[in-house]
Amino acid sequence: MTPEGLVVIGRLARPHGLRGEMSVEVLSDFPERFVPGLAVVGVDAAGKRRSLVVSGVRPNGERLLMTFQGVSSRTEADGLRGLDIAVPEGSEVPRPAGFVYHFDLEGCRAVDRSGRELGLVTGLEEVGGRSLLTLRTPAGEREVPFVEPIVVSVDLDRRLVVLDPPAGLLEG
């Protein structure tokens, strides 16, 4: 669940080494945003927040290794394990043309090409290397591949997603 007023951009996985470095699962399409001096908010599963400032970043395979100001030992870093790291809404990287953030889509109405209501968008998740739009439909929750030609258009101003789902995709 996304903390109110924040956009989650990463997850602190585990300490790396002895000097406070953390392995970070990047949850942003813009990993270049992680730079020394970046102020983030660490949020635990209960919603408790902690201010953090990135002091160092380096690549490590699919993840990044990061250090934070005031965290200089493995024991201190272990206290950060599992925190989501987030930035305030509105401070995200500007959208490139044709790009939408997952939080942009939450709450949008989904309709077919004729305008018939299909459901409400409740999320956009990366699963197995592909994006899936989650819809709450009269038949229950359904996952829809977030690809053309199934996703015809996204109108964020109107909070509307037009879909052309193949037969049977949204049926119970």
Long-range contacts (C-beta under 8 A, 24 or more apart in sequence): 2-86, 2-103, 3-41, 3-43, 3-47, 3-49, 3-84, 3-86, 5-88, 5-89, 6-41, 6-43, 6-86, 6-87, 6-88, 6-89, 7-86, 7-87, 7-88, 7-89, 7-91, 7-92, 7-101, 7-103, 8-43, 8-84, 8-85, 8-86, 9-33, 9-34, 9-40, 9-85, 9-86, 9-87, 9-92, 10-34, 10-40, 10-64, 10-84, 10-85, 11-82, 11-83, 11-84, 11-85, 12-42, 12-80, 12-81, 12-82, 12-83, 12-84, 12-85, 13-63, 13-81, 13-82, 14-78, 14-81, 15-74, 15-77, 15-78, 15-81, 16-60, 16-65, 16-77, 17-74, 18-73, 18-74, 19-67, 19-72, 19-73, 19-74, 20-67, 20-68, 20-71, 20-72, 20-73, 20-74, 20-76, 20-77, 21-56, 21-65, 21-66, 21-67, 21-77, 22-65, 22-66, 22-67, 22-68, 22-71, 22-77, 22-80, 22-81, 23-60, 23-63, 23-64, 23-65, 24-63, 24-64, 24-65, 24-66, 24-85, 25-63, 26-63, 26-64, 27-84, 28-93, 29-93, 29-99, 30-93, 31-64, 33-93, 34-64, 34-66, 38-87, 39-87, 40-85, 40-86, 40-87, 41-85, 41-86, 41-87, 41-88, 42-80, 42-83, 42-84, 42-85, 42-86, 43-83, 43-84, 43-85, 43-86, 44-82, 44-83, 45-82, 50-83, 52-80, 52-85, 100-124, 100-154, 100-156, 104-156, 105-133, 105-154, 105-161, 107-159, 108-154, 108-156, 108-159, 108-160, 108-161, 109-159, 109-160, 109-161, 110-135, 110-144, 110-160, 110-161, 110-162, 110-163, 111-160, 111-161, 111-162, 111-163, 112-162, 112-163, 112-164, 112-165, 113-152, 113-162, 113-164, 118-163, 118-165, 118-170, 119-170, 121-161, 133-161, 135-170, 137-170, 139-170, 139-171, 139-172, 140-172, 142-169, 142-170, 144-169, 144-170
